[in-house]
Amino acid sequence: MEAYCLKCREKREMLNATPITMKNGKPATEGKCPVCGTRMFKIGAAKA
């Protein structure tokens, strides 16, 4: 899944993308940037 890296300031493919649930109950996806290792986050359910 592709997400925006705030450190690199580019869209990149997430490593170890895992579906999570935010505090308000909505789905999101969390992973790591393959270049800098920063945590990446994308709101919305991951496409299977």
PQR file of N, CA, C, O and H, with PARSE charges and radii, in Angstrom:
ATOM      1  N   MET A   1       0.845  -1.168   0.000 -0.4000 1.5000
ATOM      2  CA  MET A   1       0.000   0.000   0.000 -0.0000 2.0000
ATOM      3  C   MET A   1       0.894   1.235   0.000  0.5500 1.7000
ATOM      4  O   MET A   1       1.924   1.268   0.674 -0.5500 1.4000
ATOM      5  N   GLU A   2       0.496   2.234  -0.751 -0.4000 1.5000
ATOM      6  CA  GLU A   2       1.265   3.464  -0.864 -0.0000 2.0000
ATOM      7  C   GLU A   2       0.783   4.491   0.152  0.5500 1.7000
ATOM      8  O   GLU A   2      -0.420   4.641   0.366 -0.5500 1.4000
ATOM      9  H   GLU A   2      -0.341   2.207  -1.298  0.4000 1.0000
ATOM     10  N   ALA A   3       1.716   5.192   0.774 -0.4000 1.5000
ATOM     11  CA  ALA A   3       1.394   6.236   1.748 -0.0000 2.0000
ATOM     12  C   ALA A   3       2.435   7.338   1.641  0.5500 1.7000
ATOM     13  O   ALA A   3       3.489   7.150   1.033 -0.5500 1.4000
ATOM     14  H   ALA A   3       2.693   5.070   0.601  0.4000 1.0000
ATOM     15  N   TYR A   4       2.136   8.494   2.239 -0.4000 1.5000
ATOM     16  CA  TYR A   4       3.023   9.643   2.196 -0.0000 2.0000
ATOM     17  C   TYR A   4       3.960   9.622   3.400  0.5500 1.7000
ATOM     18  O   TYR A   4       3.510   9.520   4.542 -0.5500 1.4000
ATOM     19  H   TYR A   4       1.280   8.647   2.733  0.4000 1.0000
ATOM     20  N   CYS A   5       5.264   9.720   3.140 -0.4000 1.5000
ATOM     21  CA  CYS A   5       6.256   9.780   4.210 -0.0000 2.0000
ATOM     22  C   CYS A   5       6.510  11.248   4.546  0.5500 1.7000
ATOM     23  O   CYS A   5       6.905  12.025   3.677 -0.5500 1.4000
ATOM     24  H   CYS A   5       5.629   9.803   2.212  0.4000 1.0000
ATOM     25  N   LEU A   6       6.286  11.626   5.794 -0.4000 1.5000
ATOM     26  CA  LEU A   6       6.464  13.017   6.204 -0.0000 2.0000
ATOM     27  C   LEU A   6       7.937  13.422   6.242  0.5500 1.7000
ATOM     28  O   LEU A   6       8.260  14.594   6.052 -0.5500 1.4000
ATOM     29  H   LEU A   6       5.965  10.995   6.500  0.4000 1.0000
ATOM     30  N   LYS A   7       8.818  12.476   6.483 -0.4000 1.5000
ATOM     31  CA  LYS A   7      10.245  12.793   6.548 -0.0000 2.0000
ATOM     32  C   LYS A   7      10.855  12.936   5.146  0.5500 1.7000
ATOM     33  O   LYS A   7      11.590  13.887   4.882 -0.5500 1.4000
ATOM     34  H   LYS A   7       8.556  11.523   6.638  0.4000 1.0000
ATOM     35  N   CYS A   8      10.548  11.992   4.253 -0.4000 1.5000
ATOM     36  CA  CYS A   8      11.068  12.022   2.874 -0.0000 2.0000
ATOM     37  C   CYS A   8      10.283  12.995   1.988  0.5500 1.7000
ATOM     38  O   CYS A   8      10.785  13.455   0.963 -0.5500 1.4000
ATOM     39  H   CYS A   8       9.950  11.220   4.468  0.4000 1.0000
ATOM     40  N   ARG A   9       9.050  13.301   2.393 -0.4000 1.5000
ATOM     41  CA  ARG A   9       8.133  14.151   1.620 -0.0000 2.0000
ATOM     42  C   ARG A   9       7.848  13.576   0.232  0.5500 1.7000
ATOM     43  O   ARG A   9       7.825  14.292  -0.768 -0.5500 1.4000
ATOM     44  H   ARG A   9       8.642  12.927   3.226  0.4000 1.0000
ATOM     45  N   GLU A  10       7.631  12.258   0.208 -0.4000 1.5000
ATOM     46  CA  GLU A  10       7.288  11.554  -1.026 -0.0000 2.0000
ATOM     47  C   GLU A  10       6.348  10.410  -0.709  0.5500 1.7000
ATOM     48  O   GLU A  10       6.315   9.903   0.412 -0.5500 1.4000
ATOM     49  H   GLU A  10       7.649  11.676   1.021  0.4000 1.0000
ATOM     50  N   LYS A  11       5.573  10.004  -1.728 -0.4000 1.5000
ATOM     51  CA  LYS A  11       4.745   8.811  -1.585 -0.0000 2.0000
ATOM     52  C   LYS A  11       5.631   7.601  -1.819  0.5500 1.7000
ATOM     53  O   LYS A  11       6.384   7.540  -2.790 -0.5500 1.4000
ATOM     54  H   LYS A  11       5.600  10.416  -2.639  0.4000 1.0000
ATOM     55  N   ARG A  12       5.526   6.637  -0.911 -0.4000 1.5000
ATOM     56  CA  ARG A  12       6.320   5.412  -1.021 -0.0000 2.0000
ATOM     57  C   ARG A  12       5.458   4.216  -0.630  0.5500 1.7000
ATOM     58  O   ARG A  12       4.418   4.354   0.015 -0.5500 1.4000
ATOM     59  H   ARG A  12       4.914   6.687  -0.121  0.4000 1.0000
ATOM     60  N   GLU A  13       5.921   3.046  -1.040 -0.4000 1.5000
ATOM     61  CA  GLU A  13       5.253   1.798  -0.681 -0.0000 2.0000
ATOM     62  C   GLU A  13       5.601   1.466   0.765  0.5500 1.7000
ATOM     63  O   GLU A  13       6.775   1.465   1.137 -0.5500 1.4000
ATOM     64  H   GLU A  13       6.765   2.934  -1.564  0.4000 1.0000
ATOM     65  N   MET A  14       4.590   1.183   1.583 -0.4000 1.5000
ATOM     66  CA  MET A  14       4.797   0.883   2.999 -0.0000 2.0000
ATOM     67  C   MET A  14       5.383  -0.507   3.205  0.5500 1.7000
ATOM     68  O   MET A  14       5.026  -1.449   2.496 -0.5500 1.4000
ATOM     69  H   MET A  14       3.636   1.183   1.281  0.4000 1.0000
ATOM     70  N   LEU A  15       6.274  -0.632   4.167 -0.4000 1.5000
ATOM     71  CA  LEU A  15       6.763  -1.945   4.596 -0.0000 2.0000
ATOM     72  C   LEU A  15       5.965  -2.365   5.822  0.5500 1.7000
ATOM     73  O   LEU A  15       5.597  -1.520   6.638 -0.5500 1.4000
ATOM     74  H   LEU A  15       6.564   0.132   4.742  0.4000 1.0000
ATOM     75  N   ASN A  16       5.699  -3.640   5.959 -0.4000 1.5000
ATOM     76  CA  ASN A  16       4.981  -4.194   7.115 -0.0000 2.0000
ATOM     77  C   ASN A  16       3.664  -3.476   7.368  0.5500 1.7000
ATOM     78  O   ASN A  16       3.355  -3.123   8.506 -0.5500 1.4000
ATOM     79  H   ASN A  16       5.998  -4.326   5.296  0.4000 1.0000
ATOM     80  N   ALA A  17       2.885  -3.258   6.310 -0.4000 1.5000
ATOM     81  CA  ALA A  17       1.588  -2.585   6.445 -0.0000 2.0000
ATOM     82  C   ALA A  17       0.648  -3.461   7.262  0.5500 1.7000
ATOM     83  O   ALA A  17       0.381  -4.608   6.901 -0.5500 1.4000
ATOM     84  H   ALA A  17       3.136  -3.545   5.385  0.4000 1.0000
ATOM     85  N   THR A  18       0.148  -2.910   8.368 -0.4000 1.5000
ATOM     86  CA  THR A  18      -0.766  -3.654   9.231 -0.0000 2.0000
ATOM     87  C   THR A  18      -2.030  -2.834   9.454  0.5500 1.7000
ATOM     88  O   THR A  18      -1.949  -1.637   9.732 -0.5500 1.4000
ATOM     89  H   THR A  18       0.365  -1.979   8.661  0.4000 1.0000
ATOM     90  N   PRO A  19      -3.192  -3.463   9.336 -0.5600 1.5000
ATOM     91  CA  PRO A  19      -4.441  -2.743   9.601  0.2800 2.0000
ATOM     92  C   PRO A  19      -4.606  -2.494  11.096  0.5500 1.7000
ATOM     93  O   PRO A  19      -4.351  -3.380  11.911 -0.5500 1.4000
ATOM     94  N   ILE A  20      -5.030  -1.300  11.447 -0.4000 1.5000
ATOM     95  CA  ILE A  20      -5.272  -0.933  12.842 -0.0000 2.0000
ATOM     96  C   ILE A  20      -6.627  -0.241  12.940  0.5500 1.7000
ATOM     97  O   ILE A  20      -7.245   0.071  11.921 -0.5500 1.4000
ATOM     98  H   ILE A  20      -5.237  -0.580  10.785  0.4000 1.0000
ATOM     99  N   THR A  21      -7.081  -0.005  14.147 -0.4000 1.5000
ATOM    100  CA  THR A  21      -8.313   0.745  14.383 -0.0000 2.0000
ATOM    101  C   THR A  21      -7.951   1.968  15.213  0.5500 1.7000
ATOM    102  O   THR A  21      -7.310   1.858  16.258 -0.5500 1.4000
ATOM    103  H   THR A  21      -6.580  -0.258  14.974  0.4000 1.0000
ATOM    104  N   MET A  22      -8.371   3.134  14.734 -0.4000 1.5000
ATOM    105  CA  MET A  22      -8.077   4.375  15.456 -0.0000 2.0000
ATOM    106  C   MET A  22      -8.980   4.485  16.689  0.5500 1.7000
ATOM    107  O   MET A  22      -9.908   3.694  16.856 -0.5500 1.4000
ATOM    108  H   MET A  22      -8.891   3.224  13.885  0.4000 1.0000
ATOM    109  N   LYS A  23      -8.699   5.474  17.553 -0.4000 1.5000
ATOM    110  CA  LYS A  23      -9.468   5.658  18.778 -0.0000 2.0000
ATOM    111  C   LYS A  23     -10.950   5.876  18.509  0.5500 1.7000
ATOM    112  O   LYS A  23     -11.796   5.476  19.310 -0.5500 1.4000
ATOM    113  H   LYS A  23      -7.945   6.116  17.417  0.4000 1.0000
ATOM    114  N   ASN A  24     -11.271   6.519  17.366 -0.4000 1.5000
ATOM    115  CA  ASN A  24     -12.676   6.782  17.044 -0.0000 2.0000
ATOM    116  C   ASN A  24     -13.363   5.594  16.376  0.5500 1.7000
ATOM    117  O   ASN A  24     -14.529   5.696  15.993 -0.5500 1.4000
ATOM    118  H   ASN A  24     -10.585   6.844  16.715  0.4000 1.0000
ATOM    119  N   GLY A  25     -12.659   4.466  16.229 -0.4000 1.5000
ATOM    120  CA  GLY A  25     -13.254   3.259  15.690 -0.0000 2.0000
ATOM    121  C   GLY A  25     -13.110   3.086  14.186  0.5500 1.7000
ATOM    122  O   GLY A  25     -13.545   2.071  13.642 -0.5500 1.4000
ATOM    123  H   GLY A  25     -11.712   4.383  16.540  0.4000 1.0000
ATOM    124  N   LYS A  26     -12.511   4.049  13.506 -0.4000 1.5000
ATOM    125  CA  LYS A  26     -12.355   3.959  12.045 -0.0000 2.0000
ATOM    126  C   LYS A  26     -11.086   3.184  11.696  0.5500 1.7000
ATOM    127  O   LYS A  26     -10.121   3.187  12.461 -0.5500 1.4000
ATOM    128  H   LYS A  26     -12.157   4.873  13.948  0.4000 1.0000
ATOM    129  N   PRO A  27     -11.090   2.519  10.535 -0.5600 1.5000
ATOM    130  CA  PRO A  27      -9.928   1.726  10.136  0.2800 2.0000
ATOM    131  C   PRO A  27      -8.796   2.603   9.593  0.5500 1.7000
ATOM    132  O   PRO A  27      -9.034   3.685   9.054 -0.5500 1.4000
ATOM    133  N   ALA A  28      -7.574   2.118   9.744 -0.4000 1.5000
ATOM    134  CA  ALA A  28      -6.389   2.785   9.217 -0.0000 2.0000
ATOM    135  C   ALA A  28      -5.323   1.723   8.958  0.5500 1.7000
ATOM    136  O   ALA A  28      -5.473   0.566   9.351 -0.5500 1.4000
ATOM    137  H   ALA A  28      -7.381   1.240  10.181  0.4000 1.0000
ATOM    138  N   THR A  29      -4.241   2.136   8.288 -0.4000 1.5000
ATOM    139  CA  THR A  29      -3.133   1.236   8.009 -0.0000 2.0000
ATOM    140  C   THR A  29      -1.853   1.907   8.466  0.5500 1.7000
ATOM    141  O   THR A  29      -1.648   3.098   8.234 -0.5500 1.4000
ATOM    142  H   THR A  29      -4.119   3.075   7.969  0.4000 1.0000
ATOM    143  N   GLU A  30      -0.991   1.136   9.119 -0.4000 1.5000
ATOM    144  CA  GLU A  30       0.262   1.664   9.652 -0.0000 2.0000
ATOM    145  C   GLU A  30       1.412   0.810   9.139  0.5500 1.7000
ATOM    146  O   GLU A  30       1.284  -0.410   9.032 -0.5500 1.4000
ATOM    147  H   GLU A  30      -1.158   0.168   9.308  0.4000 1.0000
ATOM    148  N   GLY A  31       2.536   1.447   8.822 -0.4000 1.5000
ATOM    149  CA  GLY A  31       3.704   0.721   8.353 -0.0000 2.0000
ATOM    150  C   GLY A  31       4.958   1.559   8.519  0.5500 1.7000
ATOM    151  O   GLY A  31       4.961   2.543   9.258 -0.5500 1.4000
ATOM    152  H   GLY A  31       2.641   2.438   8.909  0.4000 1.0000
ATOM    153  N   LYS A  32       6.028   1.166   7.828 -0.4000 1.5000
ATOM    154  CA  LYS A  32       7.293   1.894   7.895 -0.0000 2.0000
ATOM    155  C   LYS A  32       7.748   2.282   6.501  0.5500 1.7000
ATOM    156  O   LYS A  32       7.454   1.599   5.520 -0.5500 1.4000
ATOM    157  H   LYS A  32       6.026   0.366   7.228  0.4000 1.0000
ATOM    158  N   CYS A  33       8.480   3.402   6.429 -0.4000 1.5000
ATOM    159  CA  CYS A  33       9.063   3.867   5.165 -0.0000 2.0000
ATOM    160  C   CYS A  33      10.268   2.980   4.839  0.5500 1.7000
ATOM    161  O   CYS A  33      11.107   2.745   5.709 -0.5500 1.4000
ATOM    162  H   CYS A  33       8.719   3.957   7.226  0.4000 1.0000
ATOM    163  N   PRO A  34      10.368   2.485   3.600 -0.5600 1.5000
ATOM    164  CA  PRO A  34      11.489   1.611   3.253  0.2800 2.0000
ATOM    165  C   PRO A  34      12.822   2.351   3.174  0.5500 1.7000
ATOM    166  O   PRO A  34      13.872   1.713   3.250 -0.5500 1.4000
ATOM    167  N   VAL A  35      12.812   3.666   3.025 -0.4000 1.5000
ATOM    168  CA  VAL A  35      14.044   4.438   2.871 -0.0000 2.0000
ATOM    169  C   VAL A  35      14.579   4.940   4.218  0.5500 1.7000
ATOM    170  O   VAL A  35      15.740   4.704   4.553 -0.5500 1.4000
ATOM    171  H   VAL A  35      11.958   4.184   2.963  0.4000 1.0000
ATOM    172  N   CYS A  36      13.727   5.634   4.990 -0.4000 1.5000
ATOM    173  CA  CYS A  36      14.204   6.261   6.227 -0.0000 2.0000
ATOM    174  C   CYS A  36      13.745   5.550   7.494  0.5500 1.7000
ATOM    175  O   CYS A  36      14.273   5.828   8.570 -0.5500 1.4000
ATOM    176  H   CYS A  36      12.785   5.826   4.718  0.4000 1.0000
ATOM    177  N   GLY A  37      12.779   4.643   7.398 -0.4000 1.5000
ATOM    178  CA  GLY A  37      12.323   3.889   8.558 -0.0000 2.0000
ATOM    179  C   GLY A  37      11.296   4.598   9.418  0.5500 1.7000
ATOM    180  O   GLY A  37      10.913   4.083  10.469 -0.5500 1.4000
ATOM    181  H   GLY A  37      12.351   4.417   6.523  0.4000 1.0000
ATOM    182  N   THR A  38      10.840   5.771   8.994 -0.4000 1.5000
ATOM    183  CA  THR A  38       9.839   6.523   9.735 -0.0000 2.0000
ATOM    184  C   THR A  38       8.490   5.810   9.681  0.5500 1.7000
ATOM    185  O   THR A  38       8.172   5.147   8.694 -0.5500 1.4000
ATOM    186  H   THR A  38      11.151   6.189   8.141  0.4000 1.0000
ATOM    187  N   ARG A  39       7.701   5.948  10.741 -0.4000 1.5000
ATOM    188  CA  ARG A  39       6.361   5.354  10.777 -0.0000 2.0000
ATOM    189  C   ARG A  39       5.461   6.072   9.771  0.5500 1.7000
ATOM    190  O   ARG A  39       5.416   7.302   9.736 -0.5500 1.4000
ATOM    191  H   ARG A  39       7.959   6.487  11.543  0.4000 1.0000
ATOM    192  N   MET A  40       4.749   5.300   8.959 -0.4000 1.5000
ATOM    193  CA  MET A  40       3.819   5.838   7.968 -0.0000 2.0000
ATOM    194  C   MET A  40       2.412   5.456   8.382  0.5500 1.7000
ATOM    195  O   MET A  40       2.210   4.434   9.038 -0.5500 1.4000
ATOM    196  H   MET A  40       4.785   4.301   8.987  0.4000 1.0000
ATOM    197  N   PHE A  41       1.450   6.259   8.008 -0.4000 1.5000
ATOM    198  CA  PHE A  41       0.091   6.077   8.448 -0.0000 2.0000
ATOM    199  C   PHE A  41      -0.862   6.486   7.340  0.5500 1.7000
ATOM    200  O   PHE A  41      -0.675   7.539   6.731 -0.5500 1.4000
ATOM    201  H   PHE A  41       1.614   7.089   7.475  0.4000 1.0000
ATOM    202  N   LYS A  42      -1.875   5.684   7.064 -0.4000 1.5000
ATOM    203  CA  LYS A  42      -2.859   6.025   6.042 -0.0000 2.0000
ATOM    204  C   LYS A  42      -4.247   5.708   6.591  0.5500 1.7000
ATOM    205  O   LYS A  42      -4.510   4.588   7.030 -0.5500 1.4000
ATOM    206  H   LYS A  42      -2.027   4.828   7.559  0.4000 1.0000
ATOM    207  N   ILE A  43      -5.120   6.693   6.561 -0.4000 1.5000
ATOM    208  CA  ILE A  43      -6.495   6.517   7.052 -0.0000 2.0000
ATOM    209  C   ILE A  43      -7.301   5.789   5.993  0.5500 1.7000
ATOM    210  O   ILE A  43      -7.205   6.097   4.805 -0.5500 1.4000
ATOM    211  H   ILE A  43      -4.906   7.602   6.205  0.4000 1.0000
ATOM    212  N   GLY A  44      -8.095   4.821   6.427 -0.4000 1.5000
ATOM    213  CA  GLY A  44      -8.932   4.032   5.530 -0.0000 2.0000
ATOM    214  C   GLY A  44      -8.519   2.579   5.554  0.5500 1.7000
ATOM    215  O   GLY A  44      -7.378   2.240   5.868 -0.5500 1.4000
ATOM    216  H   GLY A  44      -8.173   4.571   7.392  0.4000 1.0000
ATOM    217  N   ALA A  45      -9.464   1.733   5.220 -0.4000 1.5000
ATOM    218  CA  ALA A  45      -9.216   0.291   5.232 -0.0000 2.0000
ATOM    219  C   ALA A  45      -8.253  -0.096   4.121  0.5500 1.7000
ATOM    220  O   ALA A  45      -8.307   0.466   3.027 -0.5500 1.4000
ATOM    221  H   ALA A  45     -10.391   2.009   4.965  0.4000 1.0000
ATOM    222  N   ALA A  46      -7.381  -1.045   4.392 -0.4000 1.5000
ATOM    223  CA  ALA A  46      -6.426  -1.550   3.396 -0.0000 2.0000
ATOM    224  C   ALA A  46      -7.175  -2.412   2.398  0.5500 1.7000
ATOM    225  O   ALA A  46      -8.075  -3.165   2.769 -0.5500 1.4000
ATOM    226  H   ALA A  46      -7.337  -1.501   5.281  0.4000 1.0000
ATOM    227  N   LYS A  47      -6.802  -2.301   1.131 -0.4000 1.5000
ATOM    228  CA  LYS A  47      -7.413  -3.138   0.098 -0.0000 2.0000
ATOM    229  C   LYS A  47      -6.816  -4.522   0.177  0.5500 1.7000
ATOM    230  O   LYS A  47      -5.597  -4.684   0.233 -0.5500 1.4000
ATOM    231  H   LYS A  47      -6.071  -1.689   0.829  0.4000 1.0000
ATOM    232  N   ALA A  48      -7.668  -5.504   0.181 -0.4000 1.5000
ATOM    233  CA  ALA A  48      -7.206  -6.888   0.313 -0.0000 2.0000
ATOM    234  C   ALA A  48      -6.677  -7.443  -0.982  0.5500 1.7000
ATOM    235  O   ALA A  48      -6.252  -8.597  -1.031 -0.5500 1.4000
ATOM    236  H   ALA A  48      -8.658  -5.372   0.136  0.4000 1.0000
TER
END
